[in-house]
Each structure stands twice: as structure tokens, then as C-alpha cells.
Amino acid sequence: MLRDGFYETTLKAVPNAAHITLAKLEKEGLLQSVITQNIDNLHTKAGSKTVYEIHGNAQRLFCMKDNSKYSVKDFNLKTAPRCKICNAILKPDFVFFGEMLPEHDLTMAIKASTLCEVMIVIGSTGTVYPAASLPIEAKRHNATIIEINPTPSTFTNSITDIFIPLKAAEAMTEIIKNLV
Ligand SMILES: [Zn+2]
């Protein structure tokens, strides 16, 4: 199911300048939340507190029987990890193709999208739904859409107000220089 070394690789991955900048903006009160399709836990690792992970998080395991959650780090994955409450085999807490998205995070992400004044869309192709509908939802509620993307996406000529054709880390480094 998972490539050899998958967990080793994701446990070792470190946040880049974009992750760190988003965490700083939140700390300064300039950013309310991060909505991510990534499952690598790097926003939390960088210090972001309000993170809606609409495709789940590969650093967590969960029990399908009682919904208890665990950190991957607490298990030796040489044998199948088991729930400490009911002993069922735990499942990785991220979304596989065709599965339901995490309801709580998705609901919160939609709410945040309808309430925000500005949405920064970073490196999204705009083709994976329902994630791709969130900037459209924000725009419908009069948010300004800032898009950071090295190449244009489906958003660029439709809903984007400000297009910054850079990689996430470069763009966010410039933005924080001017804000904080
Ligand atoms: Zn259980």
C-alpha cells in the first residue's frame, strides 16, 4: 500500500520558507488559518496553529471503530499498529482516492473561505475538487484572491485578483519582508 520508506521520508521532511512565513503571519495576527491538501504535517511543524488538512495527515493513524487518533511516531511500524482502546488495526489518517474527505476540516475550510477578506492561493492547479472550489467560494463572498504560482492555473484568468508568478518560498519571503 505505501512505498517503503514513506514514513521515514515524511517524518524527516522539514518546512520551507513558505511554511515558516505562513506560521509567522498567523503569529502576527495577519493570517487566520491555513487550508492544505498536503498530508505532510509541515505547516504544523513550522508552527501554524489553525490548519485545516482537507486530505488528512500522514503523521497520524486512526481507528475506524472508535475514531481514536495516534501519532505515527508512537509506533514501531514493523508490525501493524493497533488501537490502544479496542486493539483494531489502525489506518493512516489521510485520504485515499475515492474516500470521503475529513468532515470537520472540510467544513471549517469552507467556513473560513466564505469569511475571509483575502485568500492567498499557493501552488494550486485548481483541478482537484473540492479543494479547487474554496477560492471560488471566497471570491463569491467578495474576498480578494492573491495567487502565487510559477505557472498560471485555472484560477489565474477567472478569479485571481493579484497574480504573483513565483515559487511559494520566494514569494512568501518577499511578502513577509513588507509586512512584519
Ligand atoms: Zn479502536
Backbone and ligand atoms as CSV (ligand in chain L), in Angstrom:
chain,resi,resn,atom,element,x,y,z
A,1,MET,N,N,0.832,-1.198,0.000
A,1,MET,CA,C,0.000,0.000,0.000
A,1,MET,C,C,0.874,1.259,0.000
A,2,LEU,N,N,1.835,1.322,0.896
A,2,LEU,CA,C,2.695,2.501,0.937
A,2,LEU,C,C,4.096,2.105,0.487
A,3,ARG,N,N,4.737,3.040,-0.155
A,3,ARG,CA,C,6.109,2.787,-0.586
A,3,ARG,C,C,6.993,2.527,0.628
A,4,ASP,N,N,7.996,1.707,0.473
A,4,ASP,CA,C,8.999,1.531,1.529
A,4,ASP,C,C,9.588,2.892,1.850
A,5,GLY,N,N,9.754,3.162,3.115
A,5,GLY,CA,C,10.407,4.412,3.495
A,5,GLY,C,C,9.493,5.613,3.460
A,6,PHE,N,N,8.214,5.401,3.161
A,6,PHE,CA,C,7.278,6.530,3.092
A,6,PHE,C,C,7.268,7.312,4.395
A,7,TYR,N,N,7.102,6.589,5.513
A,7,TYR,CA,C,7.025,7.276,6.802
A,7,TYR,C,C,8.350,7.892,7.193
A,8,GLU,N,N,9.420,7.162,6.885
A,8,GLU,CA,C,10.741,7.701,7.187
A,8,GLU,C,C,10.922,9.049,6.482
A,9,THR,N,N,10.556,9.084,5.212
A,9,THR,CA,C,10.722,10.297,4.423
A,9,THR,C,C,9.850,11.426,4.967
A,10,THR,N,N,8.576,11.134,5.254
A,10,THR,CA,C,7.708,12.228,5.698
A,10,THR,C,C,8.068,12.675,7.114
A,11,LEU,N,N,8.570,11.778,7.941
A,11,LEU,CA,C,8.949,12.198,9.298
A,11,LEU,C,C,10.160,13.119,9.264
A,12,LYS,N,N,11.012,12.937,8.270
A,12,LYS,CA,C,12.245,13.727,8.191
A,12,LYS,C,C,12.062,15.051,7.453
A,13,ALA,N,N,10.993,15.190,6.679
A,13,ALA,CA,C,10.807,16.391,5.863
A,13,ALA,C,C,10.755,17.643,6.745
A,14,VAL,N,N,11.349,18.724,6.269
A,14,VAL,CA,C,11.366,19.960,7.053
A,14,VAL,C,C,10.618,21.073,6.323
A,15,PRO,N,N,10.007,21.997,7.093
A,15,PRO,CA,C,9.258,23.097,6.480
A,15,PRO,C,C,10.174,24.003,5.652
A,16,ASN,N,N,9.650,24.570,4.575
A,16,ASN,CA,C,10.419,25.545,3.790
A,16,ASN,C,C,10.012,26.968,4.181
A,17,ALA,N,N,10.595,27.952,3.467
A,17,ALA,CA,C,10.350,29.362,3.809
A,17,ALA,C,C,8.863,29.719,3.736
A,18,ALA,N,N,8.134,29.086,2.847
A,18,ALA,CA,C,6.701,29.394,2.723
A,18,ALA,C,C,5.934,28.920,3.959
A,19,HIS,N,N,6.213,27.699,4.402
A,19,HIS,CA,C,5.560,27.193,5.618
A,19,HIS,C,C,5.871,28.102,6.801
A,20,ILE,N,N,7.145,28.467,6.927
A,20,ILE,CA,C,7.582,29.263,8.082
A,20,ILE,C,C,6.947,30.651,8.048
A,21,THR,N,N,6.868,31.239,6.857
A,21,THR,CA,C,6.268,32.569,6.726
A,21,THR,C,C,4.781,32.539,7.094
A,22,LEU,N,N,4.080,31.514,6.661
A,22,LEU,CA,C,2.653,31.418,6.993
A,22,LEU,C,C,2.460,31.301,8.510
A,23,ALA,N,N,3.337,30.552,9.164
A,23,ALA,CA,C,3.253,30.435,10.623
A,23,ALA,C,C,3.508,31.785,11.291
A,24,LYS,N,N,4.478,32.546,10.754
A,24,LYS,CA,C,4.781,33.875,11.300
A,24,LYS,C,C,3.606,34.832,11.119
A,25,LEU,N,N,2.999,34.788,9.944
A,25,LEU,CA,C,1.853,35.669,9.677
A,25,LEU,C,C,0.703,35.376,10.635
A,26,GLU,N,N,0.510,34.117,10.964
A,26,GLU,CA,C,-0.540,33.754,11.918
A,26,GLU,C,C,-0.201,34.301,13.293
A,27,LYS,N,N,1.050,34.152,13.682
A,27,LYS,CA,C,1.504,34.629,14.992
A,27,LYS,C,C,1.323,36.145,15.125
A,28,GLU,N,N,1.517,36.846,14.004
A,28,GLU,CA,C,1.362,38.309,13.999
A,28,GLU,C,C,-0.108,38.721,13.911
A,29,GLY,N,N,-0.990,37.763,13.818
A,29,GLY,CA,C,-2.420,38.081,13.721
A,29,GLY,C,C,-2.856,38.488,12.332
A,30,LEU,N,N,-2.017,38.239,11.322
A,30,LEU,CA,C,-2.340,38.651,9.957
A,30,LEU,C,C,-2.973,37.530,9.133
A,31,LEU,N,N,-2.901,36.329,9.666
A,31,LEU,CA,C,-3.441,35.183,8.943
A,31,LEU,C,C,-4.302,34.377,9.901
A,32,GLN,N,N,-5.511,34.014,9.437
A,32,GLN,CA,C,-6.400,33.296,10.339
A,32,GLN,C,C,-6.249,31.778,10.298
A,33,SER,N,N,-6.041,31.249,9.112
A,33,SER,CA,C,-5.915,29.798,9.035
A,33,SER,C,C,-5.205,29.374,7.761
A,34,VAL,N,N,-4.746,28.149,7.770
A,34,VAL,CA,C,-4.137,27.537,6.585
A,34,VAL,C,C,-5.024,26.365,6.188
A,35,ILE,N,N,-5.372,26.314,4.911
A,35,ILE,CA,C,-6.111,25.165,4.376
A,35,ILE,C,C,-5.136,24.436,3.459
A,36,THR,N,N,-4.927,23.174,3.697
A,36,THR,CA,C,-3.948,22.473,2.862
A,36,THR,C,C,-4.447,21.125,2.358
A,37,GLN,N,N,-3.988,20.777,1.159
A,37,GLN,CA,C,-4.238,19.440,0.604
A,37,GLN,C,C,-3.067,18.522,0.915
A,38,ASN,N,N,-1.977,19.101,1.423
A,38,ASN,CA,C,-0.799,18.284,1.727
A,38,ASN,C,C,-1.047,17.461,2.981
A,39,ILE,N,N,-0.437,16.301,3.039
A,39,ILE,CA,C,-0.638,15.412,4.186
A,39,ILE,C,C,0.648,15.284,4.987
A,40,ASP,N,N,1.625,16.181,4.704
A,40,ASP,CA,C,2.974,16.008,5.248
A,40,ASP,C,C,3.201,16.649,6.618
A,41,ASN,N,N,2.177,17.276,7.192
A,41,ASN,CA,C,2.274,17.843,8.545
A,41,ASN,C,C,3.229,19.039,8.640
A,42,LEU,N,N,3.743,19.548,7.517
A,42,LEU,CA,C,4.795,20.566,7.586
A,42,LEU,C,C,4.292,21.922,8.075
A,43,HIS,N,N,3.013,22.237,7.861
A,43,HIS,CA,C,2.503,23.514,8.387
A,43,HIS,C,C,2.521,23.496,9.911
A,44,THR,N,N,2.101,22.391,10.484
A,44,THR,CA,C,2.118,22.264,11.944
A,44,THR,C,C,3.556,22.262,12.452
A,45,LYS,N,N,4.421,21.554,11.755
A,45,LYS,CA,C,5.840,21.526,12.130
A,45,LYS,C,C,6.448,22.937,12.111
A,46,ALA,N,N,6.001,23.765,11.162
A,46,ALA,CA,C,6.534,25.131,11.037
A,46,ALA,C,C,5.974,26.057,12.111
A,47,GLY,N,N,4.913,25.635,12.806
A,47,GLY,CA,C,4.360,26.451,13.884
A,47,GLY,C,C,2.962,26.979,13.648
A,48,SER,N,N,2.363,26.678,12.500
A,48,SER,CA,C,0.979,27.099,12.260
A,48,SER,C,C,0.063,26.369,13.246
A,49,LYS,N,N,-0.910,27.118,13.808
A,49,LYS,CA,C,-1.806,26.527,14.819
A,49,LYS,C,C,-3.143,26.103,14.227
A,50,THR,N,N,-3.713,26.960,13.373
A,50,THR,CA,C,-5.014,26.631,12.789
A,50,THR,C,C,-4.793,26.120,11.371
A,51,VAL,N,N,-4.770,24.806,11.238
A,51,VAL,CA,C,-4.505,24.180,9.942
A,51,VAL,C,C,-5.653,23.225,9.627
A,52,TYR,N,N,-6.312,23.444,8.497
A,52,TYR,CA,C,-7.354,22.520,8.059
A,52,TYR,C,C,-6.760,21.625,6.983
A,53,GLU,N,N,-6.627,20.355,7.326
A,53,GLU,CA,C,-5.984,19.400,6.416
A,53,GLU,C,C,-7.076,18.615,5.703
A,54,ILE,N,N,-7.463,19.096,4.534
A,54,ILE,CA,C,-8.650,18.507,3.911
A,54,ILE,C,C,-8.367,17.159,3.257
A,55,HIS,N,N,-7.119,16.775,3.162
A,55,HIS,CA,C,-6.802,15.407,2.711
A,55,HIS,C,C,-6.187,14.569,3.832
A,56,GLY,N,N,-6.269,15.072,5.067
A,56,GLY,CA,C,-5.744,14.313,6.199
A,56,GLY,C,C,-4.279,14.588,6.471
A,57,ASN,N,N,-3.676,13.729,7.296
A,57,ASN,CA,C,-2.306,13.936,7.754
A,57,ASN,C,C,-1.606,12.585,7.880
A,58,ALA,N,N,-0.508,12.440,7.153
A,58,ALA,CA,C,0.180,11.146,7.116
A,58,ALA,C,C,0.926,10.837,8.412
A,59,GLN,N,N,1.036,11.825,9.290
A,59,GLN,CA,C,1.725,11.589,10.553
A,59,GLN,C,C,0.787,11.005,11.605
A,60,ARG,N,N,-0.471,10.847,11.212
A,60,ARG,CA,C,-1.442,10.304,12.169
A,60,ARG,C,C,-1.998,8.967,11.696
A,61,LEU,N,N,-2.416,8.183,12.666
A,61,LEU,CA,C,-3.119,6.935,12.395
A,61,LEU,C,C,-4.456,7.053,13.104
A,62,PHE,N,N,-5.457,6.361,12.594
A,62,PHE,CA,C,-6.718,6.403,13.328
A,62,PHE,C,C,-7.419,5.056,13.307
A,63,CYS,N,N,-8.307,4.892,14.308
A,63,CYS,CA,C,-9.047,3.654,14.471
A,63,CYS,C,C,-10.422,3.826,13.834
A,64,MET,N,N,-10.768,2.949,12.900
A,64,MET,CA,C,-12.054,3.066,12.210
A,64,MET,C,C,-13.223,2.703,13.120
A,65,LYS,N,N,-12.946,1.995,14.226
A,65,LYS,CA,C,-14.036,1.587,15.125
A,65,LYS,C,C,-14.431,2.694,16.091
A,66,ASP,N,N,-13.444,3.318,16.724
A,66,ASP,CA,C,-13.789,4.318,17.749
A,66,ASP,C,C,-13.230,5.706,17.442
A,67,ASN,N,N,-12.643,5.864,16.253
A,67,ASN,CA,C,-12.145,7.172,15.823
A,67,ASN,C,C,-10.998,7.749,16.650
A,68,SER,N,N,-10.365,6.944,17.499
A,68,SER,CA,C,-9.241,7.495,18.251
A,68,SER,C,C,-8.068,7.711,17.297
A,69,LYS,N,N,-7.267,8.743,17.598
A,69,LYS,CA,C,-6.155,9.121,16.721
A,69,LYS,C,C,-4.827,8.960,17.437
A,70,TYR,N,N,-3.814,8.647,16.666
A,70,TYR,CA,C,-2.481,8.412,17.240
A,70,TYR,C,C,-1.432,9.042,16.341
A,71,SER,N,N,-0.271,9.333,16.938
A,71,SER,CA,C,0.847,9.802,16.132
A,71,SER,C,C,1.633,8.592,15.637
A,72,VAL,N,N,2.034,8.656,14.375
A,72,VAL,CA,C,2.833,7.579,13.786
A,72,VAL,C,C,4.087,7.311,14.623
A,73,LYS,N,N,4.611,8.401,15.175
A,73,LYS,CA,C,5.866,8.303,15.934
A,73,LYS,C,C,5.767,7.365,17.143
A,74,ASP,N,N,4.535,7.157,17.639
A,74,ASP,CA,C,4.372,6.319,18.827
A,74,ASP,C,C,4.355,4.821,18.516
A,75,PHE,N,N,4.565,4.464,17.253
A,75,PHE,CA,C,4.515,3.051,16.894
A,75,PHE,C,C,5.780,2.619,16.179
A,76,ASN,N,N,6.145,1.386,16.448
A,76,ASN,CA,C,7.177,0.742,15.664
A,76,ASN,C,C,6.433,0.100,14.494
A,77,LEU,N,N,6.620,0.624,13.301
A,77,LEU,CA,C,5.764,0.190,12.195
A,77,LEU,C,C,6.225,-1.110,11.531
A,78,LYS,N,N,7.070,-1.819,12.219
A,78,LYS,CA,C,7.488,-3.114,11.665
A,78,LYS,C,C,6.346,-4.129,11.746
A,79,THR,N,N,5.434,-3.916,12.719
A,79,THR,CA,C,4.217,-4.738,12.755
A,79,THR,C,C,3.032,-3.780,12.613
A,80,ALA,N,N,1.866,-4.297,12.245
A,80,ALA,CA,C,0.694,-3.444,12.053
A,80,ALA,C,C,0.357,-2.744,13.365
A,81,PRO,N,N,0.207,-1.400,13.324
A,81,PRO,CA,C,-0.125,-0.677,14.554
A,81,PRO,C,C,-1.554,-0.966,15.009
A,82,ARG,N,N,-1.751,-1.120,16.301
A,82,ARG,CA,C,-3.084,-1.460,16.805
A,82,ARG,C,C,-3.600,-0.409,17.775
A,83,CYS,N,N,-4.926,-0.234,17.777
A,83,CYS,CA,C,-5.590,0.725,18.647
A,83,CYS,C,C,-5.375,0.336,20.105
A,84,LYS,N,N,-5.055,1.341,20.930
A,84,LYS,CA,C,-4.806,1.055,22.345
A,84,LYS,C,C,-6.114,0.877,23.122
A,85,ILE,N,N,-7.221,1.271,22.509
A,85,ILE,CA,C,-8.514,1.112,23.178
A,85,ILE,C,C,-9.165,-0.217,22.791
A,86,CYS,N,N,-9.250,-0.505,21.482
A,86,CYS,CA,C,-10.017,-1.678,21.055
A,86,CYS,C,C,-9.188,-2.726,20.322
A,87,ASN,N,N,-7.902,-2.435,20.124
A,87,ASN,CA,C,-6.979,-3.382,19.503
A,87,ASN,C,C,-7.193,-3.586,17.995
A,88,ALA,N,N,-8.056,-2.818,17.374
A,88,ALA,CA,C,-8.220,-2.928,15.915
A,88,ALA,C,C,-6.953,-2.400,15.230
A,89,ILE,N,N,-6.710,-2.855,14.010
A,89,ILE,CA,C,-5.558,-2.352,13.259
A,89,ILE,C,C,-5.840,-0.914,12.826
A,90,LEU,N,N,-4.869,-0.045,13.036
A,90,LEU,CA,C,-5.060,1.379,12.725
A,90,LEU,C,C,-4.812,1.651,11.247
A,91,LYS,N,N,-5.464,2.693,10.764
A,91,LYS,CA,C,-5.378,3.082,9.359
A,91,LYS,C,C,-4.679,4.442,9.282
A,92,PRO,N,N,-3.882,4.677,8.230
A,92,PRO,CA,C,-3.300,6.024,8.085
A,92,PRO,C,C,-4.422,7.055,7.974
A,93,ASP,N,N,-4.240,8.206,8.627
A,93,ASP,CA,C,-5.299,9.216,8.678
A,93,ASP,C,C,-5.206,10.196,7.510
A,94,PHE,N,N,-5.092,9.663,6.311
A,94,PHE,CA,C,-5.187,10.552,5.154
A,94,PHE,C,C,-6.044,9.893,4.085
A,95,VAL,N,N,-6.400,10.708,3.098
A,95,VAL,CA,C,-7.444,10.321,2.172
A,95,VAL,C,C,-6.879,9.559,0.975
A,96,PHE,N,N,-7.441,8.424,0.720
A,96,PHE,CA,C,-7.102,7.681,-0.491
A,96,PHE,C,C,-8.117,8.036,-1.571
A,97,PHE,N,N,-7.764,7.788,-2.821
A,97,PHE,CA,C,-8.669,8.125,-3.906
A,97,PHE,C,C,-10.059,7.541,-3.674
A,98,GLY,N,N,-11.071,8.350,-3.872
A,98,GLY,CA,C,-12.435,7.869,-3.762
A,98,GLY,C,C,-12.984,7.848,-2.350
A,99,GLU,N,N,-12.138,8.179,-1.359
A,99,GLU,CA,C,-12.627,8.179,0.020
A,99,GLU,C,C,-13.272,9.510,0.372
A,100,MET,N,N,-14.045,9.484,1.440
A,100,MET,CA,C,-14.635,10.711,1.967
A,100,MET,C,C,-13.530,11.601,2.524
A,101,LEU,N,N,-13.709,12.910,2.388
A,101,LEU,CA,C,-12.736,13.831,2.971
A,101,LEU,C,C,-13.062,14.012,4.451
A,102,PRO,N,N,-12.052,14.390,5.244
A,102,PRO,CA,C,-12.308,14.604,6.686
A,102,PRO,C,C,-13.355,15.696,6.871
A,103,GLU,N,N,-14.475,15.322,7.473
A,103,GLU,CA,C,-15.629,16.215,7.502
A,103,GLU,C,C,-15.371,17.505,8.283
A,104,HIS,N,N,-14.772,17.361,9.451
A,104,HIS,CA,C,-14.559,18.555,10.282
A,104,HIS,C,C,-13.661,19.575,9.577
A,105,ASP,N,N,-12.531,19.107,9.086
A,105,ASP,CA,C,-11.593,20.033,8.447
A,105,ASP,C,C,-12.193,20.661,7.187
A,106,LEU,N,N,-12.937,19.870,6.435
A,106,LEU,CA,C,-13.542,20.401,5.216
A,106,LEU,C,C,-14.607,21.453,5.552
A,107,THR,N,N,-15.429,21.185,6.552
A,107,THR,CA,C,-16.453,22.151,6.973
A,107,THR,C,C,-15.803,23.456,7.423
A,108,MET,N,N,-14.740,23.327,8.224
A,108,MET,CA,C,-14.050,24.521,8.719
A,108,MET,C,C,-13.380,25.277,7.565
A,109,ALA,N,N,-12.851,24.539,6.599
A,109,ALA,CA,C,-12.189,25.164,5.446
A,109,ALA,C,C,-13.204,25.958,4.611
A,110,ILE,N,N,-14.396,25.390,4.445
A,110,ILE,CA,C,-15.437,26.084,3.680
A,110,ILE,C,C,-15.862,27.350,4.432
A,111,LYS,N,N,-16.016,27.221,5.749
A,111,LYS,CA,C,-16.410,28.363,6.573
A,111,LYS,C,C,-15.357,29.476,6.473
A,112,ALA,N,N,-14.096,29.088,6.614
A,112,ALA,CA,C,-13.010,30.072,6.532
A,112,ALA,C,C,-13.001,30.742,5.157
A,113,SER,N,N,-13.315,29.981,4.119
A,113,SER,CA,C,-13.307,30.530,2.756
A,113,SER,C,C,-14.419,31.557,2.559
A,114,THR,N,N,-15.566,31.321,3.178
A,114,THR,CA,C,-16.676,32.268,2.995
A,114,THR,C,C,-16.472,33.531,3.835
A,115,LEU,N,N,-15.655,33.431,4.900
A,115,LEU,CA,C,-15.500,34.570,5.808
A,115,LEU,C,C,-14.262,35.427,5.534
A,116,CYS,N,N,-13.296,34.902,4.790
A,116,CYS,CA,C,-12.018,35.636,4.676
A,116,CYS,C,C,-12.142,36.871,3.799
A,117,GLU,N,N,-11.288,37.858,4.091
A,117,GLU,CA,C,-11.230,39.058,3.252
A,117,GLU,C,C,-10.235,38.862,2.118
A,118,VAL,N,N,-9.185,38.120,2.427
A,118,VAL,CA,C,-8.159,37.843,1.424
A,118,VAL,C,C,-7.844,36.354,1.493
A,119,MET,N,N,-7.750,35.725,0.339
A,119,MET,CA,C,-7.272,34.342,0.303
A,119,MET,C,C,-6.010,34.297,-0.552
A,120,ILE,N,N,-4.959,33.740,0.023
A,120,ILE,CA,C,-3.731,33.531,-0.757
A,120,ILE,C,C,-3.743,32.082,-1.226
A,121,VAL,N,N,-3.781,31.901,-2.523
A,121,VAL,CA,C,-3.796,30.556,-3.102
A,121,VAL,C,C,-2.372,30.241,-3.543
A,122,ILE,N,N,-1.794,29.209,-2.945
A,122,ILE,CA,C,-0.378,28.936,-3.203
A,122,ILE,C,C,-0.191,27.602,-3.916
A,123,GLY,N,N,0.361,27.675,-5.106
A,123,GLY,CA,C,0.763,26.477,-5.844
A,123,GLY,C,C,-0.348,25.484,-6.121
A,124,SER,N,N,-1.568,25.969,-6.277
A,124,SER,CA,C,-2.669,25.043,-6.563
A,124,SER,C,C,-2.937,25.017,-8.065
A,125,THR,N,N,-3.204,23.835,-8.595
A,125,THR,CA,C,-3.525,23.733,-10.020
A,125,THR,C,C,-4.983,24.098,-10.280
A,126,GLY,N,N,-5.776,24.077,-9.210
A,126,GLY,CA,C,-7.191,24.403,-9.374
A,126,GLY,C,C,-7.980,23.292,-10.032
A,127,THR,N,N,-7.472,22.083,-9.985
A,127,THR,CA,C,-8.156,20.991,-10.674
A,127,THR,C,C,-8.642,19.890,-9.734
A,128,VAL,N,N,-8.221,19.924,-8.466
A,128,VAL,CA,C,-8.634,18.874,-7.530
A,128,VAL,C,C,-9.800,19.382,-6.680
A,129,TYR,N,N,-10.943,18.740,-6.850
A,129,TYR,CA,C,-12.131,19.150,-6.088
A,129,TYR,C,C,-12.305,18.264,-4.866
A,130,PRO,N,N,-12.870,18.770,-3.761
A,130,PRO,CA,C,-13.480,20.094,-3.634
A,130,PRO,C,C,-12.506,21.218,-3.285
A,131,ALA,N,N,-11.208,20.901,-3.115
A,131,ALA,CA,C,-10.260,21.958,-2.742
A,131,ALA,C,C,-10.340,23.146,-3.698
A,132,ALA,N,N,-10.470,22.859,-4.999
A,132,ALA,CA,C,-10.470,23.909,-6.007
A,132,ALA,C,C,-11.688,24.823,-5.904
A,133,SER,N,N,-12.729,24.359,-5.216
A,133,SER,CA,C,-13.914,25.204,-5.096
A,133,SER,C,C,-13.781,26.242,-3.987
A,134,LEU,N,N,-12.778,26.084,-3.114
A,134,LEU,CA,C,-12.654,27.001,-1.974
A,134,LEU,C,C,-12.303,28.441,-2.392
A,135,PRO,N,N,-11.329,28.646,-3.293
A,135,PRO,CA,C,-11.078,30.025,-3.737
A,135,PRO,C,C,-12.294,30.629,-4.452
A,136,ILE,N,N,-13.038,29.793,-5.164
A,136,ILE,CA,C,-14.231,30.288,-5.860
A,136,ILE,C,C,-15.276,30.733,-4.840
A,137,GLU,N,N,-15.394,29.948,-3.776
A,137,GLU,CA,C,-16.299,30.289,-2.668
A,137,GLU,C,C,-15.867,31.621,-2.027
A,138,ALA,N,N,-14.575,31.771,-1.795
A,138,ALA,CA,C,-14.047,33.014,-1.202
A,138,ALA,C,C,-14.370,34.205,-2.097
A,139,LYS,N,N,-14.135,34.034,-3.392
A,139,LYS,CA,C,-14.378,35.114,-4.353
A,139,LYS,C,C,-15.864,35.497,-4.375
A,140,ARG,N,N,-16.718,34.498,-4.310
A,140,ARG,CA,C,-18.170,34.730,-4.302
A,140,ARG,C,C,-18.595,35.567,-3.103
A,141,HIS,N,N,-17.807,35.453,-2.020
A,141,HIS,CA,C,-18.093,36.244,-0.832
A,141,HIS,C,C,-17.197,37.480,-0.768
A,142,ASN,N,N,-16.761,37.930,-1.931
A,142,ASN,CA,C,-16.051,39.204,-2.077
A,142,ASN,C,C,-14.632,39.246,-1.530
A,143,ALA,N,N,-14.006,38.111,-1.367
A,143,ALA,CA,C,-12.603,38.124,-0.940
A,143,ALA,C,C,-11.704,38.517,-2.111
A,144,THR,N,N,-10.560,39.096,-1.777
A,144,THR,CA,C,-9.526,39.342,-2.775
A,144,THR,C,C,-8.683,38.077,-2.888
A,145,ILE,N,N,-8.442,37.621,-4.096
A,145,ILE,CA,C,-7.677,36.392,-4.310
A,145,ILE,C,C,-6.276,36.735,-4.791
A,146,ILE,N,N,-5.289,36.369,-3.969
A,146,ILE,CA,C,-3.890,36.521,-4.370
A,146,ILE,C,C,-3.399,35.123,-4.725
A,147,GLU,N,N,-2.891,34.976,-5.928
A,147,GLU,CA,C,-2.416,33.662,-6.354
A,147,GLU,C,C,-0.907,33.669,-6.533
A,148,ILE,N,N,-0.245,32.713,-5.862
A,148,ILE,CA,C,1.195,32.549,-6.010
A,148,ILE,C,C,1.418,31.231,-6.728
A,149,ASN,N,N,1.972,31.312,-7.918
A,149,ASN,CA,C,2.096,30.119,-8.750
A,149,ASN,C,C,3.139,30.387,-9.838
A,150,PRO,N,N,4.133,29.515,-9.982
A,150,PRO,CA,C,5.124,29.751,-11.045
A,150,PRO,C,C,4.483,29.741,-12.436
A,151,THR,N,N,3.407,28.962,-12.587
A,151,THR,CA,C,2.710,28.947,-13.882
A,151,THR,C,C,1.219,29.181,-13.639
A,152,PRO,N,N,0.516,29.788,-14.589
A,152,PRO,CA,C,-0.907,30.071,-14.403
A,152,PRO,C,C,-1.734,28.801,-14.169
A,153,SER,N,N,-2.847,28.965,-13.451
A,153,SER,CA,C,-3.737,27.838,-13.164
A,153,SER,C,C,-5.121,28.163,-13.727
A,154,THR,N,N,-6.088,27.322,-13.417
A,154,THR,CA,C,-7.458,27.610,-13.858
A,154,THR,C,C,-8.019,28.861,-13.170
A,155,PHE,N,N,-7.390,29.258,-12.028
A,155,PHE,CA,C,-7.868,30.452,-11.307
A,155,PHE,C,C,-7.394,31.753,-11.965
A,156,THR,N,N,-6.198,31.687,-12.561
A,156,THR,CA,C,-5.473,32.904,-12.928
A,156,THR,C,C,-6.321,33.892,-13.729
A,157,ASN,N,N,-6.984,33.413,-14.765
A,157,ASN,CA,C,-7.761,34.332,-15.597
A,157,ASN,C,C,-9.238,34.370,-15.242
A,158,SER,N,N,-9.614,33.662,-14.177
A,158,SER,CA,C,-11.030,33.672,-13.802
A,158,SER,C,C,-11.276,34.439,-12.510
A,159,ILE,N,N,-10.628,34.053,-11.418
A,159,ILE,CA,C,-10.963,34.698,-10.140
A,159,ILE,C,C,-9.790,35.405,-9.469
A,160,THR,N,N,-8.567,35.199,-9.961
A,160,THR,CA,C,-7.407,35.803,-9.310
A,160,THR,C,C,-7.389,37.321,-9.495
A,161,ASP,N,N,-7.184,38.039,-8.374
A,161,ASP,CA,C,-7.062,39.495,-8.454
A,161,ASP,C,C,-5.604,39.911,-8.625
A,162,ILE,N,N,-4.737,39.248,-7.871
A,162,ILE,CA,C,-3.308,39.571,-7.945
A,162,ILE,C,C,-2.554,38.276,-8.213
A,163,PHE,N,N,-1.841,38.229,-9.334
A,163,PHE,CA,C,-1.107,37.015,-9.701
A,163,PHE,C,C,0.385,37.248,-9.498
A,164,ILE,N,N,0.994,36.411,-8.671
A,164,ILE,CA,C,2.436,36.513,-8.406
A,164,ILE,C,C,3.107,35.261,-8.982
A,165,PRO,N,N,3.792,35.415,-10.142
A,165,PRO,CA,C,4.339,34.237,-10.823
A,165,PRO,C,C,5.679,33.781,-10.246
A,166,LEU,N,N,5.657,33.382,-8.990
A,166,LEU,CA,C,6.891,32.926,-8.326
A,166,LEU,C,C,6.619,31.619,-7.605
A,167,LYS,N,N,7.718,30.962,-7.190
A,167,LYS,CA,C,7.568,29.789,-6.344
A,167,LYS,C,C,7.137,30.253,-4.952
A,168,ALA,N,N,6.454,29.376,-4.228
A,168,ALA,CA,C,5.889,29.736,-2.930
A,168,ALA,C,C,6.921,30.343,-1.982
A,169,ALA,N,N,8.056,29.684,-1.839
A,169,ALA,CA,C,9.056,30.136,-0.862
A,169,ALA,C,C,9.570,31.531,-1.208
A,170,GLU,N,N,9.851,31.780,-2.503
A,170,GLU,CA,C,10.348,33.103,-2.934
A,170,GLU,C,C,9.305,34.178,-2.670
A,171,ALA,N,N,8.083,33.918,-3.078
A,171,ALA,CA,C,7.020,34.910,-2.946
A,171,ALA,C,C,6.737,35.223,-1.479
A,172,MET,N,N,6.647,34.193,-0.652
A,172,MET,CA,C,6.320,34.409,0.753
A,172,MET,C,C,7.444,35.143,1.474
A,173,THR,N,N,8.692,34.897,1.093
A,173,THR,CA,C,9.823,35.607,1.686
A,173,THR,C,C,9.712,37.104,1.390
A,174,GLU,N,N,9.321,37.448,0.158
A,174,GLU,CA,C,9.141,38.854,-0.223
A,174,GLU,C,C,7.969,39.483,0.533
A,175,ILE,N,N,6.884,38.728,0.642
A,175,ILE,CA,C,5.688,39.259,1.292
A,175,ILE,C,C,5.977,39.581,2.763
A,176,ILE,N,N,6.660,38.684,3.445
A,176,ILE,CA,C,6.879,38.924,4.880
A,176,ILE,C,C,7.820,40.095,5.110
A,177,LYS,N,N,8.756,40.316,4.186
A,177,LYS,CA,C,9.669,41.457,4.295
A,177,LYS,C,C,8.882,42.765,4.342
A,178,ASN,N,N,7.760,42.796,3.639
A,178,ASN,CA,C,6.967,44.012,3.546
A,178,ASN,C,C,5.862,44.130,4.590
A,179,LEU,N,N,5.690,43.089,5.382
A,179,LEU,CA,C,4.561,43.084,6.325
A,179,LEU,C,C,4.977,43.162,7.787
A,180,VAL,N,N,6.014,42.432,8.137
A,180,VAL,CA,C,6.306,42.265,9.564
A,180,VAL,C,C,7.554,43.069,9.947
L,1,ZN,ZN,ZN,-10.090,1.475,18.458
